[in-house]
Amino acid sequence: MKVAFFIAKKISFNRSKSLSRFIIRLATTATALSVAAMILTIAFVNGFQQTVSEKVFGFWGHIRIQQYEPAKALIAEESPITENAPILQKIKQLKEVQHVNAFATKSAVIENKGEIEGILFKGVDRNYRFQNMKPFLTEGRWIAFNDSSYSKEITVPAAIAAELNIALNDTVALHFISAEKGKTFSRKLKVVGIYKTGIEEFDKLFAVGDIDLIRRLNNWNQQQVGGYEVLLSDYKMMANTNEEIYLMLPDRWVSRTIKDVYPNIFDWLSIQDVNRDVIFIIMSIVAIINLITCLLILVLERTKMVGILKAVGGSNALIQRIFLLHATYIAAIGVTAGFLFGVGLCFLQQKTGFIRLDEASYYVSTAPVAMMWGQFFLVAASTLVVCFLALIIPANIVRTIRPVKAVQFN
């Protein structure tokens, strides 16, 4: 092994001009670009999935509890459920549960300066955890509550504000239609905040206000709500925690993960895994083909050397190890360069956000990056191992070289 390593080292550091030198540079560059592409794919796919998921979780929590209504849409005007303190206490005591928010929604028409738009009024109470929605706020603040009456404040999405020319501190009219009574109820509310999540399903639909306003309009008592949002400390435990909660609930109550409520968003995010796998396969094939081509050229260029080594008693196994070590050295340089280049671009994107996206289509304005160091090192190590294994077969070409013909090869 020492002899093979010594000869491979001499060949690798040979600076003489030759065809193989160009081929080596080409193979090294191709390997580096392949590794960099795989690292960037991991960073962008994970960052994208994480960022968009956190937006949905921030606005609606991880699990939703409400009355079972198979014929009604999951996001509009829930039938009331009455607070069950013992059940809520059990839910809050679950290991993964951080907080439970009460909410209710009601269809409305928002009017400003003669312009109107349909919305869903999302009512929350004073215990609502707004800190998860803090990143969405672009102007002003979230609503404040008072003890004497319902809050006469509202926070509207930026898309609605732009469409209706709503500015901070404007007073807007909300018109609620009662299907049962056939009447329209109007309320004037002050706009104290404007938010933007980047998710069109939220930004063109939901305005946030006081749940007590919905209670008054629907003739609910203070213990009735539309449902509960459950926030977890680890979104990966969402399915398991949902099963635990479901078994605790009384009849006619149901719990769903937010993935079940908004399957279109999360199904679309899952497709990114397929894109990632396709890129991995393509880049791996590119790296392997380039290194195999490089190895074959190296063997052909060193045919005389192979003949001389065989003539002085060198075994096929020894010569194979020489070229395998040489090719592995080339692969290692390419993998290291690609690792550094890929990680460098990730850091650059984090600092500058130079890669921009259409927020209406991708839910984010800049490509998000998640630095997954474990996966980065795994990609680098796996690429090196796979390339080494793939080079074993073409290395067998040295067995076909005959010493007599090899020393005459030109």
Summary of the structure (lengths in Angstrom):
residues: 410
radius of gyration: 31.7
end to end distance: 28.7
largest distance: 103.7
contacts: 1285
relative contact order: 0.19
helix: 55%
strand: 20%
